[in-house]
Amino acid sequence: MFKSTTLSLSAVLLVFASNFGYAEEMKGMGNMNMQQDMGSESMQVHKGHGVANKINGAAGKVNISHEAIDSMKWPKMTMDFTVQNKADLAAIKPGMAVDFEITKQGKGYRISHIAPAKE
């Protein structure tokens, strides 16, 4: 019985000692922003420039031939995008140069803002 009590007491002391050491390692991190999480990637905004080819305002979709987007390591290409706000497409016409911002949403990317390019 004395042996099991000694082993139990040793285990408790070991747990407390390891937690104290861990707390010491965390010293100095009080000023760090711990709100960053796995979702921070989805909040990153990437800027692009291209030409609108087709616009489907009712579906909230636009086909854009865009220049390379370095922040995403995307080459120059033509692709379809869904827009976050269908009303943004009202100012866009086929053949028009556009500036846009995209963000990751779910498994894909969505245009969070699009406007005629300022040249």
Biopython code that builds the backbone (N, CA, C, O; Angstrom):
import numpy as np
from Bio.PDB.StructureBuilder import StructureBuilder

atoms = [
    (1, "MET", "N", (0.833, -1.185, 0.000)),
    (1, "MET", "CA", (0.000, 0.000, 0.000)),
    (1, "MET", "C", (0.879, 1.251, 0.000)),
    (1, "MET", "O", (0.610, 2.216, -0.714)),
    (2, "PHE", "N", (1.937, 1.212, 0.818)),
    (2, "PHE", "CA", (2.843, 2.354, 0.890)),
    (2, "PHE", "C", (3.486, 2.612, -0.478)),
    (2, "PHE", "O", (3.708, 3.760, -0.861)),
    (3, "LYS", "N", (3.784, 1.520, -1.214)),
    (3, "LYS", "CA", (4.400, 1.640, -2.525)),
    (3, "LYS", "C", (3.460, 2.323, -3.518)),
    (3, "LYS", "O", (3.891, 3.192, -4.276)),
    (4, "SER", "N", (2.169, 1.937, -3.522)),
    (4, "SER", "CA", (1.217, 2.536, -4.465)),
    (4, "SER", "C", (0.952, 3.998, -4.123)),
    (4, "SER", "O", (0.750, 4.812, -5.025)),
    (5, "THR", "N", (0.950, 4.349, -2.826)),
    (5, "THR", "CA", (0.764, 5.746, -2.428)),
    (5, "THR", "C", (1.961, 6.573, -2.876)),
    (5, "THR", "O", (1.804, 7.694, -3.358)),
    (6, "THR", "N", (3.141, 6.024, -2.717)),
    (6, "THR", "CA", (4.355, 6.726, -3.138)),
    (6, "THR", "C", (4.361, 6.929, -4.647)),
    (6, "THR", "O", (4.722, 8.003, -5.129)),
    (7, "LEU", "N", (3.962, 5.901, -5.397)),
    (7, "LEU", "CA", (3.904, 6.017, -6.853)),
    (7, "LEU", "C", (2.867, 7.054, -7.277)),
    (7, "LEU", "O", (3.119, 7.842, -8.188)),
    (8, "SER", "N", (1.715, 7.062, -6.632)),
    (8, "SER", "CA", (0.668, 8.035, -6.956)),
    (8, "SER", "C", (1.139, 9.446, -6.666)),
    (8, "SER", "O", (0.932, 10.351, -7.475)),
    (9, "LEU", "N", (1.773, 9.641, -5.512)),
    (9, "LEU", "CA", (2.280, 10.958, -5.143)),
    (9, "LEU", "C", (3.358, 11.407, -6.133)),
    (9, "LEU", "O", (3.407, 12.579, -6.506)),
    (10, "SER", "N", (4.207, 10.492, -6.553)),
    (10, "SER", "CA", (5.249, 10.817, -7.534)),
    (10, "SER", "C", (4.628, 11.243, -8.862)),
    (10, "SER", "O", (5.099, 12.191, -9.492)),
    (11, "ALA", "N", (3.586, 10.559, -9.286)),
    (11, "ALA", "CA", (2.914, 10.896, -10.543)),
    (11, "ALA", "C", (2.290, 12.281, -10.473)),
    (11, "ALA", "O", (2.389, 13.054, -11.425)),
    (12, "VAL", "N", (1.644, 12.604, -9.348)),
    (12, "VAL", "CA", (1.026, 13.921, -9.172)),
    (12, "VAL", "C", (2.087, 15.011, -9.209)),
    (12, "VAL", "O", (1.901, 16.034, -9.869)),
    (13, "LEU", "N", (3.194, 14.804, -8.510)),
    (13, "LEU", "CA", (4.276, 15.792, -8.505)),
    (13, "LEU", "C", (4.869, 15.977, -9.900)),
    (13, "LEU", "O", (5.206, 17.095, -10.288)),
    (14, "LEU", "N", (4.994, 14.901, -10.640)),
    (14, "LEU", "CA", (5.524, 14.977, -11.996)),
    (14, "LEU", "C", (4.610, 15.815, -12.891)),
    (14, "LEU", "O", (5.095, 16.625, -13.681)),
    (15, "VAL", "N", (3.311, 15.631, -12.776)),
    (15, "VAL", "CA", (2.348, 16.403, -13.567)),
    (15, "VAL", "C", (2.443, 17.880, -13.224)),
    (15, "VAL", "O", (2.497, 18.718, -14.124)),
    (16, "PHE", "N", (2.465, 18.215, -11.938)),
    (16, "PHE", "CA", (2.565, 19.621, -11.531)),
    (16, "PHE", "C", (3.877, 20.244, -12.004)),
    (16, "PHE", "O", (3.889, 21.381, -12.476)),
    (17, "ALA", "N", (4.961, 19.519, -11.883)),
    (17, "ALA", "CA", (6.266, 20.045, -12.289)),
    (17, "ALA", "C", (6.307, 20.297, -13.794)),
    (17, "ALA", "O", (6.847, 21.312, -14.235)),
    (18, "SER", "N", (5.742, 19.386, -14.583)),
    (18, "SER", "CA", (5.773, 19.579, -16.035)),
    (18, "SER", "C", (4.877, 20.739, -16.448)),
    (18, "SER", "O", (5.217, 21.468, -17.380)),
    (19, "ASN", "N", (3.744, 20.930, -15.782)),
    (19, "ASN", "CA", (2.869, 22.063, -16.094)),
    (19, "ASN", "C", (3.540, 23.380, -15.736)),
    (19, "ASN", "O", (3.393, 24.363, -16.462)),
    (20, "PHE", "N", (4.271, 23.415, -14.632)),
    (20, "PHE", "CA", (4.963, 24.639, -14.235)),
    (20, "PHE", "C", (6.018, 24.990, -15.278)),
    (20, "PHE", "O", (6.153, 26.153, -15.657)),
    (21, "GLY", "N", (6.760, 23.998, -15.742)),
    (21, "GLY", "CA", (7.778, 24.234, -16.769)),
    (21, "GLY", "C", (7.152, 24.733, -18.061)),
    (21, "GLY", "O", (7.709, 25.619, -18.709)),
    (22, "TYR", "N", (6.021, 24.193, -18.447)),
    (22, "TYR", "CA", (5.317, 24.621, -19.656)),
    (22, "TYR", "C", (4.860, 26.059, -19.511)),
    (22, "TYR", "O", (4.967, 26.838, -20.458)),
    (23, "ALA", "N", (4.355, 26.423, -18.350)),
    (23, "ALA", "CA", (3.914, 27.801, -18.119)),
    (23, "ALA", "C", (5.091, 28.752, -18.232)),
    (23, "ALA", "O", (4.939, 29.864, -18.737)),
    (24, "GLU", "N", (6.270, 28.331, -17.769)),
    (24, "GLU", "CA", (7.451, 29.175, -17.883)),
    (24, "GLU", "C", (7.830, 29.392, -19.349)),
    (24, "GLU", "O", (8.252, 30.486, -19.723)),
    (25, "GLU", "N", (7.681, 28.356, -20.181)),
    (25, "GLU", "CA", (7.987, 28.487, -21.604)),
    (25, "GLU", "C", (7.046, 29.478, -22.285)),
    (25, "GLU", "O", (7.435, 30.126, -23.256)),
    (26, "MET", "N", (5.834, 29.604, -21.798)),
    (26, "MET", "CA", (4.828, 30.464, -22.408)),
    (26, "MET", "C", (4.978, 31.918, -21.972)),
    (26, "MET", "O", (4.274, 32.788, -22.484)),
    (27, "LYS", "N", (5.889, 32.196, -21.029)),
    (27, "LYS", "CA", (6.103, 33.561, -20.558)),
    (27, "LYS", "C", (6.517, 34.424, -21.737)),
    (27, "LYS", "O", (7.265, 33.971, -22.603)),
    (28, "GLY", "N", (6.040, 35.660, -21.782)),
    (28, "GLY", "CA", (6.400, 36.555, -22.866)),
    (28, "GLY", "C", (5.472, 36.466, -24.060)),
    (28, "GLY", "O", (5.624, 37.225, -25.017)),
    (29, "MET", "N", (4.519, 35.558, -24.022)),
    (29, "MET", "CA", (3.576, 35.428, -25.126)),
    (29, "MET", "C", (2.270, 36.151, -24.832)),
    (29, "MET", "O", (1.322, 36.064, -25.612)),
    (30, "GLY", "N", (2.215, 36.858, -23.721)),
    (30, "GLY", "CA", (0.985, 37.537, -23.330)),
    (30, "GLY", "C", (0.536, 38.595, -24.312)),
    (30, "GLY", "O", (-0.658, 38.881, -24.404)),
    (31, "ASN", "N", (1.467, 39.188, -25.053)),
    (31, "ASN", "CA", (1.114, 40.236, -26.006)),
    (31, "ASN", "C", (0.781, 39.704, -27.388)),
    (31, "ASN", "O", (0.420, 40.481, -28.272)),
    (32, "MET", "N", (0.891, 38.408, -27.594)),
    (32, "MET", "CA", (0.639, 37.854, -28.920)),
    (32, "MET", "C", (-0.851, 37.728, -29.176)),
    (32, "MET", "O", (-1.627, 37.425, -28.270)),
    (33, "ASN", "N", (-1.242, 37.966, -30.425)),
    (33, "ASN", "CA", (-2.635, 37.840, -30.828)),
    (33, "ASN", "C", (-2.946, 36.371, -31.067)),
    (33, "ASN", "O", (-2.484, 35.790, -32.049)),
    (34, "MET", "N", (-3.707, 35.780, -30.196)),
    (34, "MET", "CA", (-4.041, 34.370, -30.317)),
    (34, "MET", "C", (-5.320, 34.153, -31.118)),
    (34, "MET", "O", (-5.824, 33.031, -31.176)),
    (35, "GLN", "N", (-5.850, 35.193, -31.732)),
    (35, "GLN", "CA", (-7.080, 35.069, -32.510)),
    (35, "GLN", "C", (-6.818, 34.497, -33.897)),
    (35, "GLN", "O", (-7.765, 34.144, -34.600)),
    (36, "GLN", "N", (-5.569, 34.399, -34.302)),
    (36, "GLN", "CA", (-5.272, 33.829, -35.603)),
    (36, "GLN", "C", (-5.563, 32.346, -35.532)),
    (36, "GLN", "O", (-5.126, 31.655, -34.612)),
    (37, "ASP", "N", (-6.307, 31.864, -36.515)),
    (37, "ASP", "CA", (-6.645, 30.455, -36.520)),
    (37, "ASP", "C", (-6.500, 29.911, -37.931)),
    (37, "ASP", "O", (-5.994, 30.596, -38.820)),
    (38, "MET", "N", (-6.938, 28.702, -38.131)),
    (38, "MET", "CA", (-6.826, 28.067, -39.427)),
    (38, "MET", "C", (-7.610, 28.810, -40.498)),
    (38, "MET", "O", (-7.322, 28.665, -41.686)),
    (39, "GLY", "N", (-8.591, 29.599, -40.096)),
    (39, "GLY", "CA", (-9.411, 30.308, -41.060)),
    (39, "GLY", "C", (-8.771, 31.573, -41.582)),
    (39, "GLY", "O", (-9.345, 32.234, -42.447)),
    (40, "SER", "N", (-7.609, 31.930, -41.089)),
    (40, "SER", "CA", (-7.008, 33.190, -41.517)),
    (40, "SER", "C", (-6.662, 33.181, -42.997)),
    (40, "SER", "O", (-6.633, 34.241, -43.623)),
    (41, "GLU", "N", (-6.402, 32.027, -43.568)),
    (41, "GLU", "CA", (-6.127, 31.948, -45.000)),
    (41, "GLU", "C", (-7.331, 32.436, -45.798)),
    (41, "GLU", "O", (-7.172, 33.111, -46.815)),
    (42, "SER", "N", (-8.521, 32.100, -45.346)),
    (42, "SER", "CA", (-9.720, 32.499, -46.063)),
    (42, "SER", "C", (-9.962, 33.989, -45.995)),
    (42, "SER", "O", (-10.759, 34.518, -46.771)),
    (43, "MET", "N", (-9.285, 34.692, -45.073)),
    (43, "MET", "CA", (-9.484, 36.122, -44.949)),
    (43, "MET", "C", (-8.495, 36.902, -45.815)),
    (43, "MET", "O", (-8.636, 38.117, -45.951)),
    (44, "GLN", "N", (-7.516, 36.250, -46.393)),
    (44, "GLN", "CA", (-6.532, 36.941, -47.206)),
    (44, "GLN", "C", (-7.174, 37.389, -48.509)),
    (44, "GLN", "O", (-7.869, 36.618, -49.170)),
    (45, "VAL", "N", (-6.932, 38.643, -48.871)),
    (45, "VAL", "CA", (-7.483, 39.224, -50.091)),
    (45, "VAL", "C", (-6.387, 39.264, -51.152)),
    (45, "VAL", "O", (-5.277, 39.734, -50.901)),
    (46, "HIS", "N", (-6.714, 38.768, -52.330)),
    (46, "HIS", "CA", (-5.789, 38.780, -53.461)),
    (46, "HIS", "C", (-6.357, 39.714, -54.519)),
    (46, "HIS", "O", (-7.550, 39.666, -54.817)),
    (47, "LYS", "N", (-5.508, 40.563, -55.087)),
    (47, "LYS", "CA", (-5.959, 41.529, -56.093)),
    (47, "LYS", "C", (-5.592, 41.042, -57.479)),
    (47, "LYS", "O", (-4.513, 40.499, -57.712)),
    (48, "GLY", "N", (-6.543, 41.260, -58.404)),
    (48, "GLY", "CA", (-6.312, 40.850, -59.777)),
    (48, "GLY", "C", (-6.765, 41.917, -60.755)),
    (48, "GLY", "O", (-7.512, 42.833, -60.410)),
    (49, "HIS", "N", (-6.293, 41.775, -61.986)),
    (49, "HIS", "CA", (-6.670, 42.677, -63.073)),
    (49, "HIS", "C", (-6.904, 41.811, -64.304)),
    (49, "HIS", "O", (-6.150, 40.873, -64.568)),
    (50, "GLY", "N", (-7.950, 42.131, -65.052)),
    (50, "GLY", "CA", (-8.228, 41.352, -66.248)),
    (50, "GLY", "C", (-9.306, 41.985, -67.093)),
    (50, "GLY", "O", (-9.629, 43.164, -66.950)),
    (51, "VAL", "N", (-9.863, 41.162, -67.990)),
    (51, "VAL", "CA", (-10.934, 41.604, -68.879)),
    (51, "VAL", "C", (-12.133, 40.694, -68.654)),
    (51, "VAL", "O", (-12.011, 39.470, -68.684)),
    (52, "ALA", "N", (-13.297, 41.309, -68.428)),
    (52, "ALA", "CA", (-14.535, 40.540, -68.255)),
    (52, "ALA", "C", (-14.986, 40.049, -69.625)),
    (52, "ALA", "O", (-15.105, 40.844, -70.557)),
    (53, "ASN", "N", (-15.234, 38.762, -69.756)),
    (53, "ASN", "CA", (-15.671, 38.194, -71.030)),
    (53, "ASN", "C", (-17.182, 38.009, -71.059)),
    (53, "ASN", "O", (-17.855, 38.473, -71.979)),
    (54, "LYS", "N", (-17.703, 37.340, -70.064)),
    (54, "LYS", "CA", (-19.142, 37.072, -69.965)),
    (54, "LYS", "C", (-19.600, 37.426, -68.565)),
    (54, "LYS", "O", (-18.883, 37.205, -67.589)),
    (55, "ILE", "N", (-20.798, 37.976, -68.475)),
    (55, "ILE", "CA", (-21.376, 38.330, -67.179)),
    (55, "ILE", "C", (-22.760, 37.711, -67.094)),
    (55, "ILE", "O", (-23.575, 37.872, -68.003)),
    (56, "ASN", "N", (-23.025, 37.005, -66.005)),
    (56, "ASN", "CA", (-24.357, 36.472, -65.734)),
    (56, "ASN", "C", (-24.791, 37.056, -64.394)),
    (56, "ASN", "O", (-24.560, 36.467, -63.338)),
    (57, "GLY", "N", (-25.419, 38.217, -64.457)),
    (57, "GLY", "CA", (-25.821, 38.932, -63.250)),
    (57, "GLY", "C", (-26.791, 38.150, -62.389)),
    (57, "GLY", "O", (-26.703, 38.179, -61.161)),
    (58, "ALA", "N", (-27.733, 37.437, -63.040)),
    (58, "ALA", "CA", (-28.735, 36.677, -62.285)),
    (58, "ALA", "C", (-28.086, 35.568, -61.456)),
    (58, "ALA", "O", (-28.506, 35.295, -60.332)),
    (59, "ALA", "N", (-27.065, 34.938, -62.021)),
    (59, "ALA", "CA", (-26.377, 33.852, -61.317)),
    (59, "ALA", "C", (-25.222, 34.371, -60.458)),
    (59, "ALA", "O", (-24.668, 33.631, -59.645)),
    (60, "GLY", "N", (-24.862, 35.646, -60.642)),
    (60, "GLY", "CA", (-23.745, 36.202, -59.876)),
    (60, "GLY", "C", (-22.410, 35.644, -60.307)),
    (60, "GLY", "O", (-21.531, 35.400, -59.481)),
    (61, "LYS", "N", (-22.256, 35.436, -61.639)),
    (61, "LYS", "CA", (-21.013, 34.856, -62.157)),
    (61, "LYS", "C", (-20.415, 35.747, -63.236)),
    (61, "LYS", "O", (-21.129, 36.445, -63.956)),
    (62, "VAL", "N", (-19.102, 35.708, -63.332)),
    (62, "VAL", "CA", (-18.383, 36.458, -64.351)),
    (62, "VAL", "C", (-17.198, 35.622, -64.831)),
    (62, "VAL", "O", (-16.523, 34.965, -64.038)),
    (63, "ASN", "N", (-16.957, 35.658, -66.142)),
    (63, "ASN", "CA", (-15.804, 34.986, -66.725)),
    (63, "ASN", "C", (-14.764, 36.065, -66.988)),
    (63, "ASN", "O", (-15.049, 37.061, -67.652)),
    (64, "ILE", "N", (-13.558, 35.865, -66.466)),
    (64, "ILE", "CA", (-12.498, 36.870, -66.564)),
    (64, "ILE", "C", (-11.219, 36.240, -67.114)),
    (64, "ILE", "O", (-10.801, 35.167, -66.681)),
    (65, "SER", "N", (-10.609, 36.935, -68.079)),
    (65, "SER", "CA", (-9.250, 36.597, -68.519)),
    (65, "SER", "C", (-8.341, 37.508, -67.705)),
    (65, "SER", "O", (-8.246, 38.705, -67.979)),
    (66, "HIS", "N", (-7.679, 36.945, -66.712)),
    (66, "HIS", "CA", (-6.901, 37.789, -65.800)),
    (66, "HIS", "C", (-5.402, 37.617, -65.992)),
    (66, "HIS", "O", (-4.925, 36.599, -66.495)),
    (67, "GLU", "N", (-4.683, 38.643, -65.575)),
    (67, "GLU", "CA", (-3.222, 38.608, -65.564)),
    (67, "GLU", "C", (-2.789, 37.659, -64.440)),
    (67, "GLU", "O", (-3.621, 37.204, -63.656)),
    (68, "ALA", "N", (-1.510, 37.369, -64.366)),
    (68, "ALA", "CA", (-0.993, 36.523, -63.283)),
    (68, "ALA", "C", (-1.296, 37.183, -61.937)),
    (68, "ALA", "O", (-1.210, 38.402, -61.793)),
    (69, "ILE", "N", (-1.649, 36.354, -60.962)),
    (69, "ILE", "CA", (-1.892, 36.837, -59.599)),
    (69, "ILE", "C", (-0.763, 36.263, -58.742)),
    (69, "ILE", "O", (-0.833, 35.131, -58.265)),
    (70, "ASP", "N", (0.271, 37.072, -58.563)),
    (70, "ASP", "CA", (1.496, 36.616, -57.897)),
    (70, "ASP", "C", (1.266, 36.123, -56.477)),
    (70, "ASP", "O", (1.883, 35.145, -56.055)),
    (71, "SER", "N", (0.383, 36.787, -55.733)),
    (71, "SER", "CA", (0.164, 36.402, -54.335)),
    (71, "SER", "C", (-0.422, 34.999, -54.207)),
    (71, "SER", "O", (-0.353, 34.386, -53.142)),
    (72, "MET", "N", (-1.000, 34.496, -55.296)),
    (72, "MET", "CA", (-1.580, 33.151, -55.286)),
    (72, "MET", "C", (-0.764, 32.169, -56.119)),
    (72, "MET", "O", (-1.047, 30.972, -56.161)),
    (73, "LYS", "N", (0.266, 32.716, -56.786)),
    (73, "LYS", "CA", (1.078, 31.910, -57.701)),
    (73, "LYS", "C", (0.226, 31.361, -58.848)),
    (73, "LYS", "O", (0.456, 30.256, -59.338)),
    (74, "TRP", "N", (-0.764, 32.161, -59.265)),
    (74, "TRP", "CA", (-1.614, 31.790, -60.393)),
    (74, "TRP", "C", (-1.059, 32.428, -61.655)),
    (74, "TRP", "O", (-0.733, 33.615, -61.646)),
    (75, "PRO", "N", (-0.942, 31.671, -62.739)),
    (75, "PRO", "CA", (-0.515, 32.266, -64.004)),
    (75, "PRO", "C", (-1.689, 33.013, -64.658)),
    (75, "PRO", "O", (-2.829, 32.944, -64.199)),
    (76, "LYS", "N", (-1.378, 33.708, -65.716)),
    (76, "LYS", "CA", (-2.399, 34.374, -66.523)),
    (76, "LYS", "C", (-3.341, 33.287, -67.045)),
    (76, "LYS", "O", (-2.878, 32.284, -67.588)),
    (77, "MET", "N", (-4.651, 33.470, -66.890)),
    (77, "MET", "CA", (-5.614, 32.475, -67.372)),
    (77, "MET", "C", (-7.015, 33.064, -67.449)),
    (77, "MET", "O", (-7.262, 34.181, -66.996)),
    (78, "THR", "N", (-7.927, 32.293, -68.030)),
    (78, "THR", "CA", (-9.336, 32.671, -68.127)),
    (78, "THR", "C", (-10.124, 31.710, -67.258)),
    (78, "THR", "O", (-9.948, 30.495, -67.340)),
    (79, "MET", "N", (-10.995, 32.264, -66.422)),
    (79, "MET", "CA", (-11.775, 31.406, -65.536)),
    (79, "MET", "C", (-13.070, 32.065, -65.103)),
    (79, "MET", "O", (-13.230, 33.282, -65.197)),
    (80, "ASP", "N", (-13.986, 31.245, -64.628)),
    (80, "ASP", "CA", (-15.269, 31.722, -64.108)),
    (80, "ASP", "C", (-15.144, 31.961, -62.613)),
    (80, "ASP", "O", (-14.498, 31.195, -61.898)),
    (81, "PHE", "N", (-15.768, 33.027, -62.156)),
    (81, "PHE", "CA", (-15.819, 33.341, -60.732)),
    (81, "PHE", "C", (-17.256, 33.615, -60.326)),
    (81, "PHE", "O", (-18.057, 34.102, -61.124)),
    (82, "THR", "N", (-17.574, 33.300, -59.089)),
    (82, "THR", "CA", (-18.820, 33.731, -58.465)),
    (82, "THR", "C", (-18.496, 34.998, -57.696)),
    (82, "THR", "O", (-17.435, 35.111, -57.082)),
    (83, "VAL", "N", (-19.426, 35.962, -57.735)),
    (83, "VAL", "CA", (-19.205, 37.204, -56.992)),
    (83, "VAL", "C", (-19.981, 37.158, -55.686)),
    (83, "VAL", "O", (-21.047, 36.548, -55.603)),
    (84, "GLN", "N", (-19.445, 37.794, -54.691)),
    (84, "GLN", "CA", (-20.093, 37.839, -53.380)),
    (84, "GLN", "C", (-21.355, 38.696, -53.438)),
    (84, "GLN", "O", (-22.367, 38.367, -52.820)),
    (85, "ASN", "N", (-21.283, 39.802, -54.189)),
    (85, "ASN", "CA", (-22.407, 40.731, -54.271)),
    (85, "ASN", "C", (-22.794, 40.894, -55.743)),
    (85, "ASN", "O", (-22.072, 41.528, -56.512)),
    (86, "LYS", "N", (-23.932, 40.323, -56.128)),
    (86, "LYS", "CA", (-24.382, 40.382, -57.525)),
    (86, "LYS", "C", (-24.496, 41.811, -58.037)),
    (86, "LYS", "O", (-24.300, 42.055, -59.227)),
    (87, "ALA", "N", (-24.807, 42.746, -57.168)),
    (87, "ALA", "CA", (-24.968, 44.149, -57.577)),
    (87, "ALA", "C", (-23.669, 44.722, -58.146)),
    (87, "ALA", "O", (-23.712, 45.656, -58.946)),
    (88, "ASP", "N", (-22.525, 44.182, -57.750)),
    (88, "ASP", "CA", (-21.240, 44.656, -58.280)),
    (88, "ASP", "C", (-21.140, 44.456, -59.795)),
    (88, "ASP", "O", (-20.406, 45.175, -60.472)),
    (89, "LEU", "N", (-21.880, 43.479, -60.321)),
    (89, "LEU", "CA", (-21.791, 43.180, -61.749)),
    (89, "LEU", "C", (-22.546, 44.181, -62.618)),
    (89, "LEU", "O", (-22.354, 44.203, -63.834)),
    (90, "ALA", "N", (-23.392, 45.001, -62.026)),
    (90, "ALA", "CA", (-24.184, 45.967, -62.794)),
    (90, "ALA", "C", (-23.296, 46.946, -63.563)),
    (90, "ALA", "O", (-23.674, 47.404, -64.642)),
    (91, "ALA", "N", (-22.143, 47.264, -63.032)),
    (91, "ALA", "CA", (-21.248, 48.238, -63.671)),
    (91, "ALA", "C", (-20.274, 47.589, -64.652)),
    (91, "ALA", "O", (-19.476, 48.287, -65.278)),
    (92, "ILE", "N", (-20.327, 46.267, -64.794)),
    (92, "ILE", "CA", (-19.369, 45.543, -65.630)),
    (92, "ILE", "C", (-20.027, 45.126, -66.945)),
    (92, "ILE", "O", (-21.139, 44.600, -66.955)),
    (93, "LYS", "N", (-19.329, 45.367, -68.047)),
    (93, "LYS", "CA", (-19.809, 44.992, -69.386)),
    (93, "LYS", "C", (-18.764, 44.087, -70.044)),
    (93, "LYS", "O", (-17.577, 44.207, -69.743)),
    (94, "PRO", "N", (-19.189, 43.179, -70.942)),
    (94, "PRO", "CA", (-18.222, 42.327, -71.645)),
    (94, "PRO", "C", (-17.171, 43.166, -72.381)),
    (94, "PRO", "O", (-17.492, 44.178, -73.003)),
    (95, "GLY", "N", (-15.924, 42.730, -72.300)),
    (95, "GLY", "CA", (-14.820, 43.427, -72.944)),
    (95, "GLY", "C", (-14.194, 44.512, -72.084)),
    (95, "GLY", "O", (-13.183, 45.101, -72.465)),
    (96, "MET", "N", (-14.784, 44.779, -70.934)),
    (96, "MET", "CA", (-14.309, 45.844, -70.046)),
    (96, "MET", "C", (-13.142, 45.349, -69.190)),
    (96, "MET", "O", (-13.166, 44.232, -68.674)),
    (97, "ALA", "N", (-12.121, 46.200, -69.049)),
    (97, "ALA", "CA", (-11.012, 45.902, -68.132)),
    (97, "ALA", "C", (-11.523, 46.076, -66.704)),
    (97, "ALA", "O", (-12.216, 47.046, -66.396)),
    (98, "VAL", "N", (-11.175, 45.128, -65.837)),
    (98, "VAL", "CA", (-11.665, 45.163, -64.455)),
    (98, "VAL", "C", (-10.531, 44.942, -63.461)),
    (98, "VAL", "O", (-9.543, 44.268, -63.752)),
    (99, "ASP", "N", (-10.700, 45.522, -62.296)),
    (99, "ASP", "CA", (-9.868, 45.234, -61.134)),
    (99, "ASP", "C", (-10.761, 44.479, -60.165)),
    (99, "ASP", "O", (-11.928, 44.830, -59.994)),
    (100, "PHE", "N", (-10.229, 43.452, -59.535)),
    (100, "PHE", "CA", (-11.058, 42.663, -58.628)),
    (100, "PHE", "C", (-10.236, 42.154, -57.455)),
    (100, "PHE", "O", (-9.006, 42.119, -57.493)),
    (101, "GLU", "N", (-10.951, 41.764, -56.423)),
    (101, "GLU", "CA", (-10.350, 41.162, -55.236)),
    (101, "GLU", "C", (-11.022, 39.822, -55.013)),
    (101, "GLU", "O", (-12.242, 39.704, -55.126)),
    (102, "ILE", "N", (-10.229, 38.821, -54.697)),
    (102, "ILE", "CA", (-10.798, 37.501, -54.424)),
    (102, "ILE", "C", (-10.332, 37.000, -53.063)),
    (102, "ILE", "O", (-9.237, 37.312, -52.595)),
    (103, "THR", "N", (-11.205, 36.214, -52.452)),
    (103, "THR", "CA", (-10.894, 35.585, -51.170)),
    (103, "THR", "C", (-11.292, 34.119, -51.243)),
    (103, "THR", "O", (-12.196, 33.744, -51.989)),
    (104, "LYS", "N", (-10.612, 33.308, -50.468)),
    (104, "LYS", "CA", (-10.944, 31.884, -50.412)),
    (104, "LYS", "C", (-12.200, 31.713, -49.575)),
    (104, "LYS", "O", (-12.304, 32.244, -48.469)),
    (105, "GLN", "N", (-13.143, 30.970, -50.114)),
    (105, "GLN", "CA", (-14.368, 30.651, -49.382)),
    (105, "GLN", "C", (-14.674, 29.188, -49.618)),
    (105, "GLN", "O", (-14.974, 28.773, -50.737)),
    (106, "GLY", "N", (-14.596, 28.416, -48.557)),
    (106, "GLY", "CA", (-14.782, 26.979, -48.696)),
    (106, "GLY", "C", (-13.614, 26.397, -49.472)),
    (106, "GLY", "O", (-12.455, 26.658, -49.151)),
    (107, "LYS", "N", (-13.920, 25.609, -50.495)),
    (107, "LYS", "CA", (-12.864, 24.990, -51.298)),
    (107, "LYS", "C", (-12.504, 25.822, -52.522)),
    (107, "LYS", "O", (-11.585, 25.467, -53.260)),
    (108, "GLY", "N", (-13.217, 26.925, -52.748)),
    (108, "GLY", "CA", (-12.953, 27.728, -53.931)),
    (108, "GLY", "C", (-12.672, 29.176, -53.590)),
    (108, "GLY", "O", (-12.454, 29.534, -52.433)),
    (109, "TYR", "N", (-12.683, 30.000, -54.626)),
    (109, "TYR", "CA", (-12.433, 31.426, -54.471)),
    (109, "TYR", "C", (-13.626, 32.197, -55.009)),
    (109, "TYR", "O", (-14.287, 31.775, -55.958)),
    (110, "ARG", "N", (-13.884, 33.333, -54.383)),
    (110, "ARG", "CA", (-15.019, 34.167, -54.753)),
    (110, "ARG", "C", (-14.545, 35.606, -54.873)),
    (110, "ARG", "O", (-13.686, 36.056, -54.116)),
    (111, "ILE", "N", (-15.117, 36.322, -55.837)),
    (111, "ILE", "CA", (-14.794, 37.740, -55.975)),
    (111, "ILE", "C", (-15.530, 38.499, -54.880)),
    (111, "ILE", "O", (-16.759, 38.477, -54.806)),
    (112, "SER", "N", (-14.763, 39.168, -54.036)),
    (112, "SER", "CA", (-15.366, 39.958, -52.956)),
    (112, "SER", "C", (-15.605, 41.397, -53.394)),
    (112, "SER", "O", (-16.396, 42.115, -52.781)),
    (113, "HIS", "N", (-14.914, 41.821, -54.465)),
    (113, "HIS", "CA", (-15.133, 43.166, -55.016)),
    (113, "HIS", "C", (-14.665, 43.175, -56.468)),
    (113, "HIS", "O", (-13.618, 42.617, -56.797)),
    (114, "ILE", "N", (-15.451, 43.814, -57.326)),
    (114, "ILE", "CA", (-15.064, 43.971, -58.730)),
    (114, "ILE", "C", (-15.545, 45.332, -59.198)),
    (114, "ILE", "O", (-16.630, 45.780, -58.828)),
    (115, "ALA", "N", (-14.725, 45.989, -60.019)),
    (115, "ALA", "CA", (-15.082, 47.317, -60.528)),
    (115, "ALA", "C", (-14.347, 47.553, -61.844)),
    (115, "ALA", "O", (-13.327, 46.919, -62.113)),
    (116, "PRO", "N", (-14.869, 48.471, -62.667)),
    (116, "PRO", "CA", (-14.133, 48.830, -63.882)),
    (116, "PRO", "C", (-12.721, 49.285, -63.505)),
    (116, "PRO", "O", (-12.528, 49.984, -62.510)),
    (117, "ALA", "N", (-11.746, 48.881, -64.310)),
    (117, "ALA", "CA", (-10.348, 49.223, -64.015)),
    (117, "ALA", "C", (-10.127, 50.719, -64.122)),
    (117, "ALA", "O", (-10.693, 51.388, -64.987)),
    (118, "LYS", "N", (-9.301, 51.229, -63.238)),
    (118, "LYS", "CA", (-8.899, 52.637, -63.279)),
    (118, "LYS", "C", (-7.607, 52.700, -64.074)),
    (118, "LYS", "O", (-6.569, 52.217, -63.623)),
    (119, "GLU", "N", (-7.670, 53.285, -65.240)),
    (119, "GLU", "CA", (-6.474, 53.305, -66.101)),
    (119, "GLU", "C", (-5.830, 54.630, -66.141)),
    (119, "GLU", "O", (-4.817, 54.803, -66.819)),
]
sb = StructureBuilder()
sb.init_structure("model")
sb.init_model(0)
sb.init_chain("A")
sb.init_seg("    ")
for serial, (resi, resn, name, xyz) in enumerate(atoms, 1):
    if name == "N":
        sb.init_residue(resn, " ", resi, " ")
    sb.init_atom(name, np.array(xyz, "f"), 0.0, 1.0, " ", f" {name:<3s}", serial, name[0])
structure = sb.get_structure()
